[in-house]
Amino acid sequence: MSKSLFDKIWESHTVKKLNNKIDVLYIDRHYIHEVTSPQAFLELKRKNLPVFRPKKIIGTVDHNVPTINQHLPISDSLSRKQINTLTRNCKNFGITLYELGNKYNGIVHVIGPELGHTLPGMTIVCGDSHTSTHGAFGSIAFGIGTSQVTMVLASQCLLLSKPKQMKIKINGNLRKGVTPKDVILYIISKLGVDAGIGYFIEYSGTTIEKMSMEGRMTICNMSIEMGAKGGLISPDEITFNYIKKSKGFLNDNSKEKIIEYWKSLKTDKDKVFDKEYSLESDEIEPMITYGTNPGTAIKITEPIPYKNVDEKSLDYMGFNKGESLIGKVIDYIFIGSCTNSRIEDLRIAAYAIKGKKKSSNIRAMVVPGSNQVLKQAKEEGLDKIFKKAGFEFRQPGCSACLAMNEDKIPSGKYCVSTSNRNFEGRQGPGSRTLLASPLTASVIAIEGKIVDVNKYIYEKI
């Protein structure tokens, strides 16, 4: 019987089948952070249960940490309490924690891969919806709720129903100026925000095969925005080379044997998926959203559609049907989040603004995804490029992606953001978010308004 990559990983991690619908699935890696873990640890204490396998768990603080002056005491009382609680829980249960100030601290979905904790063939969970990021390595990775966090802490297993499977194949070379962020926004705009409900998605095709690991992580990160449980990509030489450079990669004699196993993690050629889509990359251009969900993405040169548009969403954003976004004045730029805060993202942004100045009406923030990324950016002089252009170059954290710290977009202001969600108030009460790639966001920062990025790329970069 033909099997998919997903089938092979799922079956190798099935401890027991309870019935025709529920499996006991073993979890290889459990990531935790300060926001969704406190209640889970309280439940363990209430039931007098130990953490079953603390060495399989990695903790970090990221969601509500400040992104300036991280050496100072945290002023926000709730943030301080959550971070102190995670620190205490990790210490009490023997869990590795990359705390604030640690040279490896950063956003959970950035540090996991760069430190070698995320590997092909794994099952990975975290109390965070964008855990699907790790699927870029050929792993089954997905977000879980607080009760499930408790279950994994106590047993290193989960009770799950196996989801359906979808295949999205993209072929061709990307146009100049088109990035992986544009690719995933294009996919969601075509298929819809509910297309993936009940599915795990495998991405394939020549477009995916040519992408860097940073690009693949961006694709898998936003699978959840289609309603999917997660997304994954078969590991290949690009994957292996990335892992070899990571801090945690195995250095013993078993390394080659492990890579040989990873090479076997591919979908059989005659596997039939529950649903399949095929797209061509030459249809994709720089994208931007106009509404309040990621499915409202359009090519930056296209007008807002007349049909199938949520008028409440348009009212919130202050836009109209048929309106072009070209020329729309923007107030804020945010380059960061677990979607687009890796070194490749910062390089692209710096490339677009080098030798230029941001528009006076723009406040622009660049927030690296980890201290490792920050260090690399400084070594390459990217921080100086950003600062000379008038951008704020901050310390790692989730920052304005979800505005759980001081990095909020004021009510009524427009922010072009490289994050993953543009929900009402996501970046602060009343804030208006337009999702785009780091390249597009950088160009808009220079111009102070939305412009035809295609034209800008060919004429001014």
C-alpha positions in Angstrom: 0.0 0.0 0.0 1.4 3.4 -1.0 2.2 5.8 1.8 2.7 9.5 2.1 5.5 11.1 4.2 2.8 11.9 6.7 1.6 8.2 6.8 5.2 7.0 7.4 5.8 9.4 10.3 2.4 8.9 11.9 2.6 5.1 11.8 6.1 5.0 13.2 4.9 7.0 16.2 1.6 5.2 16.9 2.0 3.6 20.3 -1.5 2.0 20.2 -4.7 2.2 18.3 -7.6 2.6 20.8 -10.2 2.1 18.1 -10.8 2.9 14.5 -10.6 6.6 15.1 -8.3 7.3 18.0 -4.5 6.6 18.1 -2.0 7.1 20.9 0.7 9.1 19.2 4.2 9.5 20.7 5.6 13.0 20.7 9.4 13.5 20.0 9.7 17.2 20.8 7.5 19.4 22.9 8.1 23.2 22.8 6.7 25.4 25.5 6.6 29.1 26.2 5.3 31.5 28.9 1.7 32.0 27.7 0.2 28.5 27.3 2.1 26.5 29.8 1.3 27.8 33.3 -2.2 26.2 33.5 -0.7 22.9 32.3 1.9 22.8 35.0 -0.7 23.7 37.6 -2.7 20.7 36.5 0.3 18.5 36.9 0.8 19.8 40.5 -2.9 19.4 41.3 -2.7 15.7 40.3 0.8 15.2 41.8 2.2 14.1 38.5 5.8 14.4 37.3 6.9 15.5 33.8 7.4 12.2 32.1 10.3 13.0 29.8 11.7 16.5 30.6 14.6 16.1 28.2 12.2 16.0 25.3 10.9 19.5 26.2 12.4 22.8 25.2 11.2 26.1 26.7 11.7 29.7 25.7 10.2 33.1 26.5 9.0 35.0 23.5 5.3 36.1 23.3 5.3 39.0 25.7 8.9 39.9 26.2 10.0 43.5 25.6 12.1 44.0 22.5 14.2 46.9 23.9 16.3 47.0 27.1 15.9 43.3 27.8 18.6 43.6 30.5 16.2 45.7 32.6 13.4 44.3 34.9 10.2 43.7 32.9 7.8 46.5 33.8 4.5 44.9 32.7 3.3 42.9 35.7 1.5 40.1 33.7 4.4 39.5 31.4 6.8 39.4 34.4 4.5 36.9 36.2 4.2 34.6 33.2 8.0 34.6 32.5 8.8 34.1 36.2 6.3 31.2 36.3 7.8 29.5 33.3 11.3 29.9 34.7 10.3 28.4 38.0 8.4 25.5 36.4 11.3 24.6 34.1 13.7 24.7 37.0 11.5 22.5 39.2 10.9 19.9 36.5 14.4 19.8 34.9 13.4 21.3 31.6 15.8 23.2 29.3 14.9 26.9 29.1 16.3 29.6 26.9 15.4 32.4 29.1 15.6 36.2 28.4 19.2 37.2 27.9 20.3 33.7 27.0 22.4 33.8 23.7 20.0 31.2 22.2 16.8 32.9 23.3 14.2 33.8 20.7 10.8 32.9 19.2 10.1 29.3 19.7 9.6 28.5 16.0 12.8 30.2 15.1 15.2 28.8 17.8 13.9 25.1 17.5 15.2 24.7 14.0 18.3 26.8 14.3 19.5 24.9 17.4 18.9 21.5 15.9 16.0 20.5 18.1 13.7 20.2 15.1 14.7 17.2 12.9 13.1 15.2 10.0 10.7 12.4 10.9 9.8 13.9 14.2 6.4 14.5 15.8 6.5 18.0 17.3 3.9 19.9 19.3 3.6 23.3 21.1 0.8 25.3 22.7 1.0 27.6 19.7 -0.9 27.4 16.4 2.1 28.2 14.3 4.0 25.1 15.3 3.3 24.0 11.8 6.5 25.9 10.9 8.6 22.9 11.9 6.9 20.8 9.2 9.4 22.3 6.7 11.9 19.8 8.0 9.7 16.8 7.1 8.1 16.4 10.5 4.5 16.2 11.8 4.3 19.5 13.7 1.1 21.1 15.0 -0.3 23.3 17.7 -2.1 22.0 20.7 -4.4 23.3 23.5 -3.6 23.7 27.1 -5.2 20.3 28.2 -3.1 18.6 25.5 0.0 20.4 26.8 -0.7 18.8 30.2 -1.1 15.4 28.5 2.2 15.6 26.7 4.0 16.8 29.9 2.6 13.9 31.8 2.9 11.1 29.2 4.8 12.3 26.1 1.8 11.1 24.1 -1.5 12.4 22.7 -4.8 10.9 21.9 -5.5 11.9 18.3 -7.6 11.1 15.2 -5.6 10.9 12.0 -6.4 13.8 9.8 -7.1 13.7 6.1 -4.3 14.6 3.7 -4.0 17.3 1.0 -1.2 17.8 -1.5 -0.4 21.2 -2.9 2.1 21.1 -5.8 3.7 24.2 -7.1 6.0 24.2 -10.2 8.1 26.8 -11.9 10.6 29.5 -11.1 9.5 32.5 -9.0 9.6 35.9 -10.6 12.0 38.5 -9.4 10.7 40.1 -6.2 8.3 37.2 -5.4 9.1 35.5 -2.1 7.8 32.4 -0.2 5.5 34.8 1.8 3.9 35.8 -1.5 3.6 32.1 -2.5 1.7 31.2 0.7 -0.5 34.3 0.6 -1.4 33.5 -3.1 -2.2 29.9 -2.1 -4.5 31.0 0.7 -6.2 33.6 -1.5 -6.9 31.0 -4.1 -8.1 28.1 -1.9 -9.6 30.0 1.0 -9.1 30.2 4.7 -11.2 27.1 5.3 -9.8 24.9 2.6 -7.5 23.0 4.9 -10.0 22.2 7.7 -9.5 18.6 8.7 -6.3 18.2 6.6 -2.6 18.0 6.9 -1.0 19.5 3.9 2.1 18.3 2.0 3.8 20.9 -0.3 5.8 19.7 -3.3 6.9 20.7 -6.8 9.9 22.4 -8.2 9.1 25.7 -6.7 9.2 24.2 -3.2 12.3 22.1 -4.0 14.3 25.3 -4.9 13.3 27.1 -1.7 15.7 27.7 1.2 14.7 26.3 4.6 13.7 29.8 5.7 11.3 30.0 2.7 9.9 26.5 3.5 9.4 27.5 7.1 7.4 30.5 6.0 5.2 28.3 3.8 4.5 25.7 6.5 4.1 28.4 9.2 1.0 29.8 7.4 -0.7 26.4 6.7 -2.8 27.0 9.8 -4.2 30.1 8.1 -5.9 27.8 5.6 -7.5 26.0 8.5 -5.1 23.1 8.2 -3.8 21.1 11.1 -0.3 21.7 9.7 1.9 21.5 6.7 5.1 19.5 5.8 7.7 19.2 3.1 9.9 16.1 2.4 13.5 16.6 3.6 16.3 16.8 1.0 19.9 18.0 0.7 18.8 21.6 1.4 17.3 20.3 4.7 20.3 18.3 5.6 22.8 21.1 4.9 20.7 23.5 7.1 20.7 20.9 9.9 24.5 20.3 9.6 25.0 24.0 10.4 22.7 24.1 13.4 24.1 24.0 16.9 22.5 20.8 18.0 23.3 18.5 15.1 24.7 15.1 16.0 28.5 14.9 15.7 28.9 11.2 16.4 29.4 8.3 14.0 25.7 7.7 13.6 25.2 10.9 11.6 25.4 9.3 8.1 23.0 6.5 9.1 20.5 9.1 10.4 20.7 11.1 7.1 20.1 7.9 5.2 16.9 7.3 7.2 15.9 10.9 6.6 16.3 10.4 2.8 13.7 7.6 3.0 11.1 10.1 4.3 9.3 10.7 1.0 5.8 10.2 -0.3 5.5 7.1 -2.6 4.9 8.2 -6.2 1.5 6.5 -6.5 0.1 7.7 -3.2 -3.4 9.2 -3.7 -4.3 12.1 -1.4 -7.7 13.0 -0.2 -7.4 16.2 -2.1 -4.9 17.6 -4.5 -4.1 21.0 -6.0 -1.6 22.0 -8.7 -0.4 25.6 -9.1 2.1 27.4 -11.4 4.5 29.9 -9.8 4.5 32.3 -12.8 1.0 33.3 -11.7 2.3 34.7 -8.5 3.3 38.3 -7.9 4.1 40.4 -4.8 1.0 40.0 -2.6 -0.7 42.2 0.0 -3.9 41.7 2.1 -6.8 44.2 2.2 -9.1 42.6 4.8 -9.1 40.9 8.2 -8.0 37.4 7.3 -5.0 36.1 5.3 -7.3 34.9 2.5 -7.9 38.5 1.5 -4.6 38.7 -0.3 -4.4 40.2 -3.8 -1.6 41.0 -6.2 -0.4 44.4 -5.1 -1.4 45.9 -8.4 -4.9 44.4 -8.4 -8.0 46.3 -7.1 -10.0 45.0 -4.1 -12.6 42.6 -5.6 -16.2 43.5 -5.9 -17.5 39.9 -5.4 -17.3 37.7 -2.3 -16.0 40.5 -0.1 -16.8 40.8 3.6 -18.1 44.4 3.9 -17.6 44.4 7.7 -14.0 43.6 7.0 -13.7 46.5 4.5 -15.4 48.9 6.9 -12.9 48.0 9.6 -10.0 48.5 7.2 -11.4 51.7 5.8 -11.3 50.4 2.2 -13.9 50.0 -0.6 -14.8 47.4 -3.2 -12.9 48.0 -6.4 -10.4 50.3 -4.8 -6.7 50.1 -5.6 -4.3 50.0 -2.7 -1.6 51.7 -4.8 -0.9 55.1 -3.2 -2.4 54.2 0.2 -0.4 56.0 2.9 1.0 53.7 5.5 1.9 54.5 9.1 3.9 51.5 10.4 6.1 48.7 9.1 6.8 45.6 11.1 9.4 43.1 9.9 9.4 40.1 12.3 7.4 37.2 13.7 7.8 33.5 13.5 6.9 33.8 9.8 9.5 36.3 8.6 12.2 37.1 11.2 15.1 34.8 10.1 18.4 36.0 8.7 17.2 35.5 5.1 14.2 37.8 5.7 16.4 40.5 7.2 18.9 40.2 4.3 16.1 40.7 1.8 14.7 43.7 3.7 18.2 45.3 4.0 18.9 44.7 0.3 15.8 46.8 -0.5 16.6 49.7 1.7 20.4 49.9 1.5 21.5 53.5 0.9 17.9 54.8 1.3 15.9 56.5 4.0 12.4 55.5 5.2 9.6 57.9 4.6 9.0 60.5 7.4 5.5 59.3 7.9 6.6 55.7 8.6 7.6 54.2 11.9 9.5 50.9 11.0 10.5 48.1 13.4 12.8 45.2 12.6 12.6 42.5 15.2 15.0 39.5 14.7 13.5 36.1 15.6 16.3 35.1 17.9 19.6 36.2 19.5 21.4 34.0 16.9 19.7 35.9 14.1 20.5 39.2 15.8 24.1 38.2 16.1 24.4 37.2 12.5 22.7 40.4 11.3 25.2 42.5 13.2 28.1 40.4 11.8 26.8 41.1 8.3 26.2 44.8 9.1 22.5 44.6 8.5 21.7 46.4 11.7 23.7 49.4 10.4 21.8 49.4 7.2 18.4 49.4 9.0 19.5 52.1 11.4 20.9 54.4 8.7 17.6 54.0 6.9 15.7 55.1 10.0 14.4 51.7 11.1 14.3 50.6 14.7 16.4 47.5 15.1 15.2 45.7 18.2 15.8 42.6 20.3 14.1 39.2 19.7 10.5 38.5 20.5 7.1 38.0 19.0 6.6 41.8 19.3 4.0 43.5 17.2 2.8 40.2 15.6 0.3 39.8 18.4 0.9 42.9 20.5 1.2 41.1 23.9 4.0 43.5 24.9 4.6 47.2 24.4 5.0 46.9 20.6 1.4 47.8 19.6 0.0 49.5 16.5 -2.3 52.4 17.5 -6.0 52.3 16.8 -6.8 53.4 13.2 -3.2 53.2 12.0 -2.1 51.1 9.0 0.7 48.6 9.4 2.3 46.6 6.6 3.4 43.5 8.5 5.4 40.4 7.7 3.5 38.5 10.4 0.9 35.8 9.8 -2.4 37.2 10.8 -4.3 40.4 10.0 -7.3 39.8 12.3 -9.1 42.8 13.8 -7.0 44.2 16.6 -4.3 41.6 16.2 -1.5 44.2 16.4 -3.3 46.3 18.9 -6.9 47.4 19.6 -8.3 49.1 16.4 -5.0 48.5 14.4 -5.3 47.8 10.7 -2.9 45.2 9.4 -1.9 44.5 5.8 0.2 41.3 5.4 3.1 41.3 3.0 6.7 40.0 2.4 9.8 41.5 4.0 10.7 42.8 0.5 7.4 44.5 -0.1 7.3 45.9 3.5 10.7 47.4 3.0 9.8 49.1 -0.3 6.7 50.5 1.2 8.7 51.9 4.2 10.9 53.8 1.8 8.0 55.2 -0.3 5.7 55.8 2.7 2.8 54.3 0.7 1.8 51.2 -1.2 3.5 51.2 -4.6 3.8 48.8 -7.5 6.6 46.7 -6.0 7.2 45.0 -9.4 8.1 48.4 -10.9 10.2 49.4 -7.9 12.2 46.2 -8.0 13.2 46.5 -11.6 13.8 50.2 -11.6 15.3 51.1 -8.2 16.9 48.0 -6.7 
